[in-house]
Amino acid sequence: MADAVDLSLPGLGRCLRVQQAPEVVGALTQALPGWPASIAPARGLAPAIRLRRTPAGYLQRSPQLPRGLVLPTPASAVCSLVADLGGDRLARGSDLLGLHAASVEVEGRLVLFPESHRAGKSTLAVAFAAAGFRLFGDDVLGLTADGQGVALGIAPRLRLPLPETLAPELSGYAEAHAGPADARYRFVLPGGQGLAAHGESAPLGALVLLERDDGIAAPEVLALRPGEGLLQLLTQNFAYHTAPEALMARLLPLMRRLPCLLLRYAEPLAAVRCLADALRRDTPAPGGEGPARERTAPAEAPPPVDPRRRWAASPGGRVYPLGDELFLIDPDGGIHRLNATGQAVWRLIGEEPLCGAELGELLAAHFAAPVASVTQDVCRWLAQLAEAGLVIAVE
């Protein structure tokens, strides 16, 4: 292999130059089994993404890493390159919205697992592969305007060391299908048709949030309100420069038709079997709408407003209903999910300006609750809505 080579990928063309690091080229092509690269001697100006060997390992530069990043091993270099290449592919696909989620095909439709800190989506994705399901990815999925999920062809990656609590079949699968690895990460290469090829698409079937807890005796699947899934997709995507209104227009129709579920589990392979059974039955286990997680309050919430001050809805707020839930986008682009009290406040002041005391009396009668406590809640909500620019004081 030449000292310097250029790699070209479908959808990107000539996109990467690697100097004096054939081991990185070999590891990268392994980690992209569904996104085959063409390799040629370097020519002309270097592409935007570049990597070269250094005494400390490998130095990568790209538009995302203008100062450069030193990577100690071939596997760590591949992890970084994959992130840049995948992000570049999504940025160039004007019709694609990049979702930060694992995805697997079940009964011809994609089940999405949005990113959640240390909830195990990559391990769960590999568990699906071990159980014979087809992966579309463990970290990134493209979403078309008509709601189709599009694979990038990138192999899943596990964090090492593997937990000792994994089922032997799963740890054995991860060993038998091991790809590029170092002390921190290992790519897993599903065999046969186990990984969808770059550009392959499938319709979405469900959105599943994850709760991993070693204390859970048996996995269970609960139905959630669709707003739970919408919040995840709104925060776990790569459309950093897309207006919130455009994201809502893209994601809201999806969440109106997709079931949103919560998978609680300890061992991934058992969780796969439980979820697959639930999806095939199309009836989540008992649990109603599950634990509704309301929007987290700011670390320093504003003080309650004066209950005698009157308020009206701001004309700059945009309203997005989803089932029996309500989302607002404030004038600065912030997205707010309203609970029952917030929805009632918003709808009432949309009719006419009202003060906190008047709202408290109306809602106390509606909810059959003490006037004092309801008024206090209302004044807190008005303070948050005012801070977001969603309500304005009326003299």
Secondary structure, 3 states (H helix, E strand, C coil): CCCEEEEEECCCEEEEEEECCHHHHHHHHHHCCCCCCEEEECCCCCCCEEEEEECCEEEEEECCEEEEEEECCHHHHHHHHHHHHHHHHHHHCCCCEEEEEEEEEECCEEEEEECCCCCCHHHHHHHHHHCCCEEEECCEEEECCCCEEECCCCCCEEECCCCCCCCHHHHHHHHHCEEEECCCEEEECCCCCCECCCCCEEEEEEEEEEEECCCCCCCEEEECCHHHHHHHHHHCECCCCCCHHHHHHHHHHHHHHCCEEEEEECCHHHHHHHHHHHHHHCCCCCCCCCCCCCCCCCCCCCCCCCCCCEEEECCCCEEEEECCEEEEECCCCCEEEECHHHHHHHHHHHHCCEEHHHHHHHHHHHHCCCHHHHHHHHHHHHHHHHHCCCEEEEC
